[in-house]
Amino acid sequence: MRTTYALCVAAPLVALIAAPSPAQSMPDTAPATAPAAETAAPSFDRPKYKFLRWMEDWSVMDDIPPGAPTDFWDPIKFVPLNEDGSNWASFGGHARLRFEDWQNFGFGMPTGRNDDAHVLWRMTLHGDFHFGENLRAFFEGKSAIANNRDLAGGRRGLDVDSLDLEQAFVDIGFDLGGDARLTVRPGRQQLLLGKQRLVSPLAWSNTMRRWDGVSAILNAWDWKIHGFWTQFAPVQKYSFNDPDAQTQFFGVYATGKFRDSSVGTDLYFLGLDRDDPRTFNGTTGPEERYTIGGRLFGKCGDSGFDYDFEGAYQFGEVGPGDVNAFMIGSQFGYKPTDWWGAPRFFIGYDYASGDDAPGGDVETFNHLFPLGHAYLGYIDVVGRQNAIDFNLGATLKPMEKMTVGITGHFFWRAEDTDALYNAGGGVVRAPGIGTDSEIGQEIDLTVKYAFDRHLTALFGYSYFFAGDFISQTGPADDINFFYTQLQYTF
């Protein structure tokens, strides 16, 4: 069965890679150079596709130079709704297919549901409607399906959301004079803040995340300030994703640069209010948690060095206990000039506090709604809670359309009296039996290839070496994870 799945996914990749280019398929009698009378077609740069599709501005399609290269999807990217084109619409979406093969999922626990191969399928369609410069409506639908996922947990909310509304909001704009502009956004929306260490729509998951509420976004003085109040809308696999009135998420996130500074800066305050009881290392109750933090990032002139440093502190209450937790995330990179393949080397350190004693006050950091695997490994067995991660790696472009990345992680528990938490915040191994802090090591290899602006392929392999804490607390088989993915965006 696993071989059949692999062939189903690999076949179209092989066909695409092996297909001759237009130049290769031309007959031998084709002229080597164009006639002197021909002139080059005028250049025209279409907007780049983004994960948050509402960030694309297709109004430029109203003025394509005659003779410029065309794209199959051009007719739906700018559709005038009135004679002068001040009202217009744009349509698009993406289709994604991913094959996953797991061995020893969960380190071999529970026994019998650890090895599996399955296919995940996702498709989105959106419509973006503009009425003048100050009113806009955006709608995005989604279908996410999992085929025969037999691992522990079965077909989870991360995998299946048969048919739903991912986003539906209205933007109302106000010009405040000068370069200042305020946008008020009520409705269902995805949140992506900073480097997504704490708040992400989680594009990797098959179903993604969404929130219902209102945002106010101010762009002024080289700053973007995003204030929001929302309710999280969890996946209900076979019915509409209603917002969870028991989970309030709100805050202010600012990003920009101070005057005459080249240092990028994020400053934020985030609030999470959950009425449903939560448990952190023996303390249970409703959770009121507030996060204040900041981030500095940028490049060190023309030296080739870059940096990204983020820190956050949490306070509040979980049931009868007070919250006192923090995290640090960092990465420092170097990109040599004039090296073949444009390599970038990096080293990183992440720390998320744990609880030094069960019960009572809570010192376990809550990573909120993170993009976990981008920082703590693609296997997602380690989350930003009671964790230390030292990592290093490199990226390389051996071909114009190909990017290769490799990262190694070394994981420990921050406190040996607290649990190991995964990327979803769930307990992987409870404390008590195991006294060692070593969780293990992970290596991630990725290869991304862009056939053109629409079609991309992603191949990946990850291996987790179980450490002493895993060995002390149950089955400790090393984890193998292979995946290959195709995505077509239009």
C-alpha positions in Angstrom: 0.0 0.0 0.0 2.8 2.4 0.9 4.5 1.7 -2.4 1.3 2.4 -4.3 0.9 5.8 -2.6 4.6 6.7 -3.3 4.1 5.9 -7.0 0.9 7.9 -7.2 2.7 11.0 -5.9 6.0 10.5 -7.6 4.7 9.8 -11.1 3.5 13.3 -11.9 6.7 14.7 -10.4 8.9 12.5 -12.6 6.8 13.3 -15.7 7.1 17.1 -15.0 10.9 16.9 -14.4 11.5 14.6 -17.4 9.3 16.6 -19.8 11.4 18.5 -22.4 11.5 22.2 -22.2 10.0 24.2 -25.2 13.5 24.7 -26.6 14.3 21.0 -26.4 11.1 20.0 -28.2 11.6 22.4 -31.1 12.6 20.7 -34.4 16.2 20.8 -35.5 15.4 23.2 -38.3 14.3 26.0 -35.9 16.4 29.2 -36.3 19.2 29.6 -33.7 18.4 33.3 -33.3 15.3 35.4 -33.9 15.2 37.5 -37.1 16.7 40.9 -36.7 13.4 42.6 -37.5 11.8 41.2 -34.3 11.8 43.2 -31.1 11.8 41.9 -27.6 8.4 41.7 -25.9 7.8 44.4 -23.2 8.5 43.2 -19.7 5.7 43.0 -17.2 6.0 41.7 -13.6 2.9 40.1 -12.1 2.4 40.1 -8.4 4.1 37.3 -6.5 1.8 34.7 -4.9 1.6 35.0 -1.2 0.3 32.6 1.4 -2.1 35.3 2.6 -3.7 35.9 -0.7 -5.4 39.1 0.3 -1.9 40.7 0.4 -1.7 40.5 -3.4 -2.5 43.6 -5.4 -3.7 42.6 -8.9 -4.8 46.2 -9.9 -1.6 46.4 -12.0 -3.3 44.0 -14.5 -5.4 46.9 -15.6 -2.4 48.3 -17.5 -0.5 45.5 -19.2 1.7 46.7 -22.0 0.6 45.5 -25.5 2.6 42.5 -26.5 3.7 41.6 -22.9 3.8 37.8 -22.1 0.4 36.4 -21.0 -0.6 33.9 -18.4 -3.4 31.4 -18.6 -5.0 32.9 -15.4 -4.8 36.5 -16.5 -8.6 36.8 -17.4 -9.6 36.2 -13.7 -6.9 38.1 -11.9 -8.4 41.5 -12.8 -12.1 41.6 -13.6 -13.5 45.2 -14.0 -16.9 45.7 -12.3 -17.6 49.1 -13.8 -16.5 51.1 -16.9 -13.5 52.9 -15.4 -12.2 49.9 -13.5 -12.4 51.5 -10.1 -14.5 48.6 -8.9 -12.9 45.3 -9.7 -12.5 41.7 -8.6 -9.8 39.1 -8.5 -10.1 35.3 -8.2 -7.6 32.5 -7.4 -6.7 29.6 -5.2 -4.4 26.7 -4.8 -4.4 22.9 -4.8 -1.9 20.9 -2.7 -1.2 17.2 -2.5 1.1 15.8 0.1 2.2 12.2 0.6 3.5 11.3 4.1 5.3 8.1 5.2 5.9 7.6 9.0 7.8 5.0 10.9 7.7 4.8 14.7 5.3 7.7 15.0 5.3 8.9 18.6 8.5 6.9 19.3 6.4 3.6 18.9 3.6 4.5 21.4 0.8 3.3 21.3 2.0 0.0 19.8 0.3 -0.9 16.5 -0.4 2.6 15.2 3.1 3.9 14.5 3.8 3.0 10.8 1.6 4.5 8.1 1.6 6.1 4.7 -1.2 8.4 3.7 -2.1 11.3 1.4 -3.4 14.8 2.4 -5.2 16.9 -0.1 -6.2 20.6 0.2 -7.8 23.1 -2.2 -8.8 26.7 -1.7 -10.7 29.2 -3.8 -11.0 32.9 -3.1 -12.7 36.0 -4.4 -11.3 39.5 -3.7 -13.7 42.4 -4.4 -12.6 46.1 -4.4 -15.0 49.0 -4.5 -12.9 52.1 -4.9 -9.9 52.7 -2.7 -11.6 52.3 0.7 -13.9 49.3 0.6 -13.0 45.7 0.0 -14.5 42.2 0.7 -12.4 39.0 0.7 -13.8 35.5 0.7 -11.9 32.2 0.8 -13.3 28.7 0.9 -11.4 25.5 1.6 -11.6 21.7 1.4 -9.1 19.5 3.2 -9.2 15.7 3.1 -7.0 12.9 4.5 -6.8 9.5 2.8 -6.5 6.5 5.1 -4.5 8.1 7.9 -4.1 5.3 10.4 -1.6 6.7 12.9 -2.5 7.5 16.5 -5.2 10.1 16.5 -6.7 9.0 13.2 -7.9 11.7 10.9 -7.4 14.7 13.2 -8.6 18.3 13.0 -5.2 19.1 11.5 -5.9 16.8 8.6 -9.6 17.0 7.7 -12.0 19.9 7.2 -14.3 18.6 4.5 -15.7 22.0 3.3 -15.6 25.3 5.1 -15.1 29.1 5.0 -11.5 29.8 5.8 -11.8 33.6 5.5 -14.6 36.1 5.0 -13.9 39.7 6.0 -14.5 43.3 4.9 -11.8 46.0 4.8 -12.9 49.6 5.4 -10.1 52.1 4.8 -9.6 55.6 6.2 -6.9 58.0 5.0 -5.6 59.9 8.0 -3.4 62.4 6.2 0.2 62.2 5.2 1.3 58.6 4.9 -1.1 57.3 7.6 -3.9 54.9 6.8 -6.2 52.9 9.0 -8.0 49.7 7.9 -10.8 48.2 10.0 -11.4 44.5 9.3 -14.4 42.7 10.8 -15.0 39.0 9.9 -13.2 35.7 9.7 -9.5 36.1 9.1 -6.1 34.4 9.4 -3.5 35.9 11.7 0.2 36.0 10.8 2.3 38.0 13.2 6.1 38.6 12.9 8.1 35.4 12.4 5.2 33.3 13.5 6.9 31.9 16.6 3.7 32.6 18.5 0.9 33.4 16.1 0.6 31.7 12.7 -2.2 30.4 10.3 -0.1 27.2 10.1 0.1 26.7 6.4 1.9 23.4 6.9 -1.2 21.7 8.4 -3.8 20.5 6.0 -6.6 22.6 7.6 -4.8 25.8 8.7 -6.1 28.2 11.4 -8.7 31.0 11.5 -10.2 33.5 13.9 -13.5 35.4 14.0 -13.4 39.0 15.2 -12.2 42.4 14.3 -8.8 43.9 13.4 -7.7 47.5 13.2 -4.5 48.0 11.2 -2.6 51.3 11.1 0.2 51.9 8.6 2.1 55.1 9.4 5.6 56.5 10.0 7.3 53.3 8.7 5.3 51.2 11.2 2.4 48.7 10.9 0.4 48.4 14.1 -2.2 45.6 14.2 -4.7 45.5 17.0 -7.2 42.7 17.2 -9.9 41.0 19.2 -10.9 37.5 18.1 -12.4 34.2 19.0 -10.5 31.1 17.7 -12.5 29.0 15.3 -11.4 25.3 15.7 -12.0 22.7 13.1 -15.2 20.8 13.1 -14.3 18.2 10.5 -17.7 17.6 8.9 -19.7 20.8 9.9 -19.2 24.5 9.9 -16.3 25.8 12.0 -18.1 27.9 14.6 -16.0 30.3 16.8 -15.2 29.1 20.3 -16.7 31.7 22.6 -14.6 30.1 25.4 -11.3 31.2 23.8 -10.7 34.9 23.4 -7.5 36.0 21.7 -6.6 39.7 21.5 -3.6 42.0 21.4 -1.5 44.6 19.6 1.4 43.8 17.3 3.6 46.6 15.9 6.5 46.1 13.4 8.7 48.7 11.8 11.9 50.7 12.3 12.8 53.5 14.6 13.9 56.8 12.9 17.3 56.6 11.3 17.7 52.9 12.3 18.3 49.9 10.0 17.1 47.5 12.8 13.7 45.9 12.2 11.7 45.9 15.4 8.6 44.0 16.6 6.8 45.0 19.8 3.7 43.1 21.0 1.1 42.5 23.7 -1.0 39.3 23.4 -3.9 38.2 25.6 -5.4 34.7 25.8 -8.5 34.0 27.9 -9.7 30.4 28.0 -12.7 29.5 30.1 -12.3 25.8 29.5 -9.9 24.3 32.1 -6.3 23.8 31.0 -3.6 21.7 32.8 0.1 22.7 33.1 2.2 20.3 35.1 -0.5 19.5 37.7 -2.2 22.9 37.9 -5.7 22.9 36.3 -8.2 25.7 35.7 -9.3 28.5 33.3 -6.4 30.3 31.8 -5.8 34.0 31.6 -2.4 34.6 30.1 -0.8 37.7 28.8 2.4 37.9 26.7 4.6 40.9 26.2 7.5 40.6 23.9 9.8 42.1 21.2 12.0 41.1 18.3 15.1 42.7 16.7 16.1 41.6 13.2 18.2 42.8 10.2 21.5 42.6 8.4 24.9 43.8 9.6 25.6 46.1 6.7 27.3 44.4 3.7 29.1 41.9 5.9 26.8 39.0 4.9 25.7 38.5 8.5 22.1 38.7 9.6 20.3 38.3 13.0 16.9 37.6 14.4 16.4 37.7 18.2 13.0 37.5 20.0 12.0 37.4 23.6 8.7 37.2 25.5 7.4 37.1 29.1 4.1 35.7 30.2 2.0 36.5 33.3 -1.5 35.8 34.4 -3.3 32.9 36.1 -4.1 29.3 35.5 -6.8 28.3 38.0 -5.3 29.0 41.5 -1.8 29.4 40.2 0.0 32.5 39.0 1.8 32.5 35.6 5.5 33.4 35.4 7.0 32.1 32.1 9.3 33.3 29.3 10.9 32.3 26.0 13.9 33.3 23.9 14.2 32.6 20.2 17.2 33.5 18.0 19.0 32.8 14.8 22.2 34.2 13.4 23.2 33.7 9.8 26.0 34.3 7.3 25.7 34.5 3.6 29.1 34.7 1.8 29.2 36.8 -1.4 30.2 35.2 -4.7 30.0 31.6 -3.5 28.5 29.0 -5.8 24.9 28.2 -4.9 24.4 31.3 -2.8 24.7 29.4 0.5 23.5 30.7 3.9 24.8 29.2 7.1 23.0 29.7 10.4 23.0 28.8 14.1 20.1 29.2 16.5 19.1 28.9 20.1 15.6 28.6 21.5 14.6 28.4 25.2 11.0 28.1 26.6 10.6 27.9 30.3 9.2 24.9 32.2 7.7 24.4 35.6 10.1 23.6 38.4 7.5 21.8 40.6 4.1 20.2 39.9 1.0 22.0 41.1 0.8 25.6 42.4 2.2 28.4 40.2 2.8 27.9 36.5 6.2 28.5 34.9 5.5 26.6 31.7 5.5 28.9 28.7 2.4 28.7 26.4 3.4 29.0 22.8 -0.1 30.1 21.8 -0.7 29.4 18.1 2.8 28.8 16.7 4.4 27.7 13.5 6.3 25.1 15.4 8.1 22.9 12.8 9.8 25.9 11.1 11.9 26.3 14.3 11.8 23.1 16.3 11.8 20.4 13.6 9.4 19.0 11.0 8.5 16.0 13.1 6.7 18.3 15.5 7.5 16.2 18.6 9.0 19.2 20.4 7.0 22.4 21.1 8.1 25.8 22.5 7.1 24.7 26.0 9.7 23.5 28.6 12.2 23.1 25.8 15.8 24.0 24.9 16.9 23.7 21.2 20.4 24.3 19.9 20.3 24.2 16.1 22.5 24.8 13.1 22.2 24.3 9.4 22.5 25.7 5.8 20.6 26.4 2.7 21.9 26.2 -0.9 20.6 26.9 -4.4 22.4 24.4 -6.6 20.0 25.4 -9.5 18.1 28.6 -10.2 14.8 26.9 -9.3 16.0 24.6 -6.5 16.6 25.3 -2.9 18.1 22.7 -0.6 18.1 23.0 3.2 19.5 20.9 6.1 19.1 21.6 9.8 20.2 19.7 12.9 18.5 20.1 16.3 19.7 19.2 19.8 16.8 19.1 22.3 16.6 19.1 26.1 13.9 19.8 28.6 14.3 23.2 30.4 13.1 21.6 33.7 13.3 17.9 34.4 10.2 18.2 36.6 8.0 19.2 33.7 6.7 17.3 30.7 7.7 17.1 27.0 5.1 19.0 25.0 4.6 18.7 21.2 4.0 21.4 18.6 0.2 21.3 19.4 0.8 21.8 23.2 0.0 18.2 24.0 1.9 16.1 26.5 4.2 13.6 24.7 5.8 12.2 27.9 4.9 13.1 31.4 7.5 13.9 34.1 8.0 11.8 37.2 9.5 8.6 35.8 12.2 10.1 33.7 14.8 12.3 35.3 17.1 13.0 32.4 16.7 16.2 30.5 17.9 15.0 27.1 15.0 14.7 24.6 17.0 13.8 21.5 18.3 15.1 18.2 16.6 15.7 14.9 17.9 16.2 11.4 15.7 17.8 8.7 16.5 17.7 4.9 14.3 19.6 2.5 14.4 20.1 -1.3 12.1 22.7 -2.9 11.8 23.0 -6.7 9.8 25.7 -8.5 8.8 24.5 -12.0 7.3 27.9 -12.8 5.4 30.6 -10.9 2.4 28.2 -10.4 3.8 24.8 -9.6 6.2 23.9 -6.8 7.4 20.6 -5.4 8.7 19.9 -1.9 10.6 16.8 -0.8 11.6 16.2 2.8 13.2 13.7 5.1 13.4 13.9 8.9 14.9 11.6 11.5 14.6 11.9 15.2 17.1 10.1 17.5 15.4 9.4 20.8 17.3 10.6 23.8 17.6 9.4 27.4 14.4 11.0 28.7 12.4 9.2 26.0 14.1 5.9 26.9 13.3 6.3 30.6 9.5 6.9 30.0 8.4 4.3 27.5 9.0 3.1 23.9 12.0 4.9 22.4 12.1 3.9 18.8 13.7 6.5 16.5 11.2 8.3 14.2 11.5 8.3 10.4 9.4 10.9 8.4 9.4 11.2 4.6 7.1 13.5 2.6 6.7 14.8 -0.9 4.3 17.6 -1.9 3.0 19.3 -5.0 1.3 22.7 -4.9 -0.3 24.5 -7.8 -1.2 28.2 -7.2 -3.3 30.4 -9.4 
